[in-house]
Amino acid sequence: MRTNMTDAERKLWHELRAHRLMKLGFRRQYPIRNYIVDFACPARRLIVEIDGSQHAEQMAAYDRTRTGALEADGWTVLRFWNDDVLKDIDNVCQHIVTIACPEDSDDRT
């Protein structure tokens, strides 16, 4: 587990923590199977991963395997690039809400 968050993780965590996003309960650095995911909402079986450029090349195969294993266990895995979070946090949050709460996705609180 990492103790220091990236700027993108810190920005997203500010939106997710303390049930700020549609009252969804997210956990940071949450263990699932043999993995530690960036953010998880256990009640909705939703995982949010924030990826830097190393995931485009070096980690791509590992990420596919990991995502497949988590999805096979019934989790939905969303991946966002660091730049998406840093430059367009509103749309990132809206996408999370759309997946987690499709019935409420028009009213983010």
C-alpha positions as CSV (number, residue, x, y, z in Angstrom):
1,M,0.0,0.0,0.0
2,R,1.2,3.5,-0.8
3,T,1.0,6.2,1.8
4,N,1.4,9.1,-0.6
5,M,-1.4,9.8,-3.1
6,T,-0.7,11.3,-6.5
7,D,-2.2,14.7,-7.2
8,A,-5.0,13.1,-9.2
9,E,-5.8,10.6,-6.5
10,R,-5.9,13.4,-3.9
11,K,-8.2,15.4,-6.1
12,L,-10.6,12.5,-6.6
13,W,-10.5,11.5,-3.0
14,H,-11.6,15.0,-2.0
15,E,-14.7,14.4,-4.1
16,L,-15.3,10.8,-2.9
17,R,-14.5,10.8,0.8
18,A,-17.0,11.2,3.6
19,H,-19.9,10.2,1.2
20,R,-19.6,13.5,-0.7
21,L,-20.5,12.0,-4.0
22,M,-24.2,11.0,-4.0
23,K,-23.7,9.6,-0.5
24,L,-21.7,6.7,-1.9
25,G,-19.3,5.2,0.6
26,F,-15.9,4.9,-1.0
27,R,-12.7,3.4,0.6
28,R,-9.2,4.3,-0.4
29,Q,-6.5,1.7,-1.0
30,Y,-9.0,-1.1,-0.5
31,P,-7.9,-4.7,-0.5
32,I,-9.9,-7.0,-2.9
33,R,-8.6,-10.5,-3.6
34,N,-4.8,-10.2,-3.8
35,Y,-5.0,-6.6,-5.1
36,I,-5.2,-3.2,-3.5
37,V,-7.5,-0.9,-5.6
38,D,-7.3,2.9,-5.6
39,F,-10.9,3.5,-4.5
40,A,-13.8,1.1,-3.9
41,C,-17.5,1.5,-3.2
42,P,-18.3,-1.9,-1.7
43,A,-22.0,-1.3,-1.5
44,R,-22.2,-0.8,-5.3
45,R,-19.3,-3.2,-6.1
46,L,-17.6,-0.4,-7.9
47,I,-13.8,0.2,-8.2
48,V,-12.2,3.4,-9.5
49,E,-8.6,3.3,-10.6
50,I,-6.5,6.3,-11.5
51,D,-3.8,5.6,-14.0
52,G,-0.6,7.4,-14.9
53,S,1.3,7.0,-18.2
54,Q,3.1,3.8,-17.0
55,H,-0.3,2.0,-17.3
56,A,-0.4,2.7,-21.1
57,E,2.6,0.6,-21.8
58,Q,4.3,-1.2,-18.9
59,M,1.3,-2.1,-16.9
60,A,-1.3,-2.7,-19.6
61,A,-1.3,-6.5,-19.6
62,Y,-1.3,-6.7,-15.8
63,D,-4.2,-4.2,-15.7
64,R,-6.2,-6.3,-18.1
65,T,-5.6,-9.5,-16.1
66,R,-6.4,-7.7,-12.8
67,T,-9.5,-6.1,-14.2
68,G,-10.7,-9.4,-15.6
69,A,-10.3,-11.1,-12.2
70,L,-12.1,-8.3,-10.3
71,E,-14.9,-8.3,-12.9
72,A,-15.3,-12.0,-12.6
73,D,-15.9,-11.5,-8.9
74,G,-18.8,-9.1,-9.7
75,W,-17.0,-5.8,-9.5
76,T,-17.3,-3.0,-12.0
77,V,-13.9,-1.4,-12.7
78,L,-13.6,2.2,-14.0
79,R,-10.3,3.6,-15.1
80,F,-9.4,7.2,-15.5
81,W,-6.2,8.8,-16.6
82,N,-4.5,11.3,-14.2
83,D,-5.0,14.1,-16.7
84,D,-8.8,13.4,-16.9
85,V,-9.1,13.8,-13.1
86,L,-6.9,16.8,-12.9
87,K,-8.5,18.7,-15.8
88,D,-12.1,17.5,-15.8
89,I,-13.1,16.3,-12.3
90,D,-16.7,17.1,-12.9
91,N,-17.1,14.8,-15.8
92,V,-15.1,12.0,-14.0
93,C,-17.5,12.3,-11.0
94,Q,-20.5,12.4,-13.3
95,H,-19.3,9.2,-15.0
96,I,-18.9,7.5,-11.6
97,V,-22.4,8.5,-10.6
98,T,-23.8,7.3,-13.9
99,I,-22.3,3.8,-13.4
100,A,-22.9,3.6,-9.6
101,C,-26.4,5.2,-9.5
102,P,-27.9,5.2,-13.0
103,E,-31.3,6.2,-11.6
104,D,-29.7,9.4,-10.0
105,S,-27.0,10.4,-12.4
106,D,-28.7,13.7,-13.3
107,D,-28.5,15.0,-9.8
108,R,-25.0,14.9,-8.3
109,T,-24.9,16.1,-4.7
